[in-house]
Amino acid sequence: MTKKNKSKLTKLLRYKTSTSKGKLTSFEAYVDRMKEDQNKIFFATGETVEKIEACPALEAFKKKDLEVIYMDEAIDEYSSQHIHEFDGIEPQNIVRESLSLPESKDFKEKKSDFKDLSAWFKKTLGTNVHSVAVSQRLVSSPAMLAVSEYGWTGNMERIMKAQALNDDKAASYNAPKKIFEFNPYHPIIKEMEKKRQVNEDDIELKELANLLYDSAMVTSGFTMENPEGFAQRVHRYVALGLDVDPNAEVPEDEPVKVDKKEDKEEVVEDDKEDAEEAAAAAAGDKEEL
């Protein structure tokens, strides 16, 4: 496809956005509505519009009133990789590591204050994540998963895993490099930092970190890697919330004792009744004849 034809086709594309109230809009109309200091066309991909809107990465854009294009078709994951600019403006996937938003002085201080917590999260989560960062995107959520500039997004990984002829080698090469981002203003994160300063080897604290990672996978559109482990952690904290020992043994039902003599008498009685009913039926047949 030539550059000229690509430009013509791009103008024909229509999407819903975070501010279009369900109506379809074009790149051209989006650019006309851009804020004066905005230098990127922001977009997000996902399985449905509802799931995109629930993505934590969208929180800062809603707060700043920055319009985001919703790409909710599977083909959008492919086509978005080939749209490098429109009217001289570069598109930006809001879950990519390269996203840059203006940083306040307070946020820069938070990044410095939570440097040790970032290192602790990386050590605790290990190979599950490529890196850890203090998030610019989060407002009300404690954590999310972003992805590196190259490789699949969580949505693309879901699409590829659903393919009938899935290429394991390609999946391994393109697997998302997950970046665990946390919200330094969130009460959960603040309390975790306090507990880390007291004892960074606290088992319960590490369990909470893994629970945050699992929940971030779900809300960020990734496929759960270890649903059994996630369920066990949830059950554990449900038990603690109810003041129940999470390691308590579950009692088994006692086997019902059956009196063999009584059981035998019941069987004989049932057989007798069946025989009487059969005899009565046979007598009736004879009378009819």
Secondary structure, DSSP 8 states (H G I E B T S, - for coil): --HHHHHHHHHH--BEESSSTT--B-HHHHHHH--TT--EEEEEE-SSHHHHHT-GGGHHHHHTT---EEE-SHHHHHHGGG---BTTBEEEETTBTT------HHHHHHHHHTHHHHHHHHHHHGGG-SEEEE-SS-SS-SEEEEE-SSS--HHHHHHHHT-TT--HHHHHHH---EEEEE-TTSHHHHHHHHHHHH-TT-HHHHHHHHHHHHHHHHHTT---S-HHHHHHHHHHHHHHHTT--TT------------HHHHHHHHHHHHHHHHHHHHHHHHHHHHH-
